Amino acid sequence: MTSEDIKNLILEIIKDIDDEADFEGLDHDKALRDQLELDSMDFLDIVMELRKRHKLQIPEEDYPHLATLNSCVNYLQPLLKDA
């Protein structure tokens, strides 16, 4: 997967969780939770959806790597290189 594919995947998952999510003006280097008002359950839903769609096991200690859109790409790209 390319970095753009991963960004689109994360945004698609967020849109599935919160269909009113507004991505206009989204800063890819700022925390998604703060910008999109995601709570801890929403964040866990993102992790679970990644597990369901791509069989990814993301350990809890790695959750900070999923804070921003760009950090998601950096963390997930090696894991999804063959997806």
Short mmCIF file of the C-alpha atoms (twelve columns), coordinates in Angstrom:
data_MODEL
# 
_entry.id   MODEL 
# 
loop_
_atom_site.group_PDB 
_atom_site.id 
_atom_site.type_symbol 
_atom_site.label_atom_id 
_atom_site.label_alt_id 
_atom_site.label_comp_id 
_atom_site.label_asym_id 
_atom_site.label_seq_id 
_atom_site.Cartn_x 
_atom_site.Cartn_y 
_atom_site.Cartn_z 
_atom_site.pdbx_PDB_model_num 
ATOM 1  C CA . MET A 1  0.000   0.000  0.000  1 
ATOM 2  C CA . THR A 2  1.155   3.492  -0.738 1 
ATOM 3  C CA . SER A 3  1.123   6.250  1.870  1 
ATOM 4  C CA . GLU A 4  -1.895  7.766  0.106  1 
ATOM 5  C CA . ASP A 5  -3.706  4.394  0.251  1 
ATOM 6  C CA . ILE A 6  -3.063  4.196  3.991  1 
ATOM 7  C CA . LYS A 7  -4.292  7.753  4.572  1 
ATOM 8  C CA . ASN A 8  -7.448  6.938  2.626  1 
ATOM 9  C CA . LEU A 9  -7.893  3.700  4.584  1 
ATOM 10 C CA . ILE A 10 -7.666  5.499  7.940  1 
ATOM 11 C CA . LEU A 11 -10.050 8.243  6.809  1 
ATOM 12 C CA . GLU A 12 -12.476 5.632  5.445  1 
ATOM 13 C CA . ILE A 13 -12.458 3.790  8.780  1 
ATOM 14 C CA . ILE A 14 -13.039 7.051  10.665 1 
ATOM 15 C CA . LYS A 15 -15.906 7.925  8.310  1 
ATOM 16 C CA . ASP A 16 -17.447 4.484  8.986  1 
ATOM 17 C CA . ILE A 17 -17.230 5.170  12.736 1 
ATOM 18 C CA . ASP A 18 -18.445 8.776  12.537 1 
ATOM 19 C CA . ASP A 19 -20.294 9.605  9.345  1 
ATOM 20 C CA . GLU A 20 -20.311 13.287 10.312 1 
ATOM 21 C CA . ALA A 21 -16.505 13.500 10.523 1 
ATOM 22 C CA . ASP A 22 -15.246 16.577 8.693  1 
ATOM 23 C CA . PHE A 23 -11.826 16.131 7.091  1 
ATOM 24 C CA . GLU A 24 -11.650 19.624 5.597  1 
ATOM 25 C CA . GLY A 25 -8.603  21.427 6.941  1 
ATOM 26 C CA . LEU A 26 -7.294  18.269 8.593  1 
ATOM 27 C CA . ASP A 27 -3.664  18.704 9.659  1 
ATOM 28 C CA . HIS A 28 -1.863  15.425 8.996  1 
ATOM 29 C CA . ASP A 29 0.655   16.160 11.766 1 
ATOM 30 C CA . LYS A 30 -1.823  16.908 14.567 1 
ATOM 31 C CA . ALA A 31 -3.610  14.362 16.724 1 
ATOM 32 C CA . LEU A 32 -6.650  12.895 14.993 1 
ATOM 33 C CA . ARG A 33 -8.454  12.510 18.320 1 
ATOM 34 C CA . ASP A 34 -8.241  16.249 18.980 1 
ATOM 35 C CA . GLN A 35 -9.142  17.369 15.471 1 
ATOM 36 C CA . LEU A 36 -12.036 14.979 14.946 1 
ATOM 37 C CA . GLU A 37 -13.228 14.722 18.545 1 
ATOM 38 C CA . LEU A 38 -12.627 10.979 18.673 1 
ATOM 39 C CA . ASP A 39 -12.949 9.368  22.080 1 
ATOM 40 C CA . SER A 40 -11.054 6.330  23.333 1 
ATOM 41 C CA . MET A 41 -13.759 3.955  22.086 1 
ATOM 42 C CA . ASP A 42 -13.589 5.479  18.604 1 
ATOM 43 C CA . PHE A 43 -9.829  4.995  18.648 1 
ATOM 44 C CA . LEU A 44 -10.222 1.349  19.675 1 
ATOM 45 C CA . ASP A 45 -12.758 0.928  16.867 1 
ATOM 46 C CA . ILE A 46 -10.087 2.110  14.415 1 
ATOM 47 C CA . VAL A 47 -7.615  -0.442 15.785 1 
ATOM 48 C CA . MET A 48 -10.231 -3.209 15.655 1 
ATOM 49 C CA . GLU A 49 -11.183 -2.310 12.092 1 
ATOM 50 C CA . LEU A 50 -7.514  -2.516 11.042 1 
ATOM 51 C CA . ARG A 51 -7.399  -5.951 12.641 1 
ATOM 52 C CA . LYS A 52 -10.591 -7.038 10.879 1 
ATOM 53 C CA . ARG A 53 -9.710  -5.698 7.433  1 
ATOM 54 C CA . HIS A 54 -5.986  -6.484 7.340  1 
ATOM 55 C CA . LYS A 55 -5.351  -9.021 10.134 1 
ATOM 56 C CA . LEU A 56 -3.093  -6.512 11.926 1 
ATOM 57 C CA . GLN A 57 -2.323  -7.065 15.577 1 
ATOM 58 C CA . ILE A 58 -1.395  -3.681 17.002 1 
ATOM 59 C CA . PRO A 59 -0.078  -3.906 20.557 1 
ATOM 60 C CA . GLU A 60 -1.384  -1.345 23.013 1 
ATOM 61 C CA . GLU A 61 2.089   0.096  23.541 1 
ATOM 62 C CA . ASP A 62 2.128   1.030  19.828 1 
ATOM 63 C CA . TYR A 63 -1.127  3.034  19.959 1 
ATOM 64 C CA . PRO A 64 0.773   6.353  20.224 1 
ATOM 65 C CA . HIS A 65 2.127   5.611  16.722 1 
ATOM 66 C CA . LEU A 66 -1.434  6.027  15.448 1 
ATOM 67 C CA . ALA A 67 -1.969  9.526  16.843 1 
ATOM 68 C CA . THR A 68 -1.709  11.556 13.623 1 
ATOM 69 C CA . LEU A 69 -2.486  10.701 10.032 1 
ATOM 70 C CA . ASN A 70 1.207   10.891 9.116  1 
ATOM 71 C CA . SER A 71 2.269   8.765  12.090 1 
ATOM 72 C CA . CYS A 72 -0.341  6.179  11.044 1 
ATOM 73 C CA . VAL A 73 1.260   6.033  7.607  1 
ATOM 74 C CA . ASN A 74 4.760   5.709  9.048  1 
ATOM 75 C CA . TYR A 75 3.699   2.936  11.407 1 
ATOM 76 C CA . LEU A 76 1.380   1.011  9.066  1 
ATOM 77 C CA . GLN A 77 3.281   1.227  5.785  1 
ATOM 78 C CA . PRO A 78 5.776   -1.559 6.604  1 
ATOM 79 C CA . LEU A 79 2.943   -3.695 7.976  1 
ATOM 80 C CA . LEU A 80 0.771   -3.192 4.884  1 
ATOM 81 C CA . LYS A 81 3.499   -3.250 2.232  1 
ATOM 82 C CA . ASP A 82 2.038   -6.380 0.636  1 
ATOM 83 C CA . ALA A 83 -1.617  -5.446 1.034  1 
# 
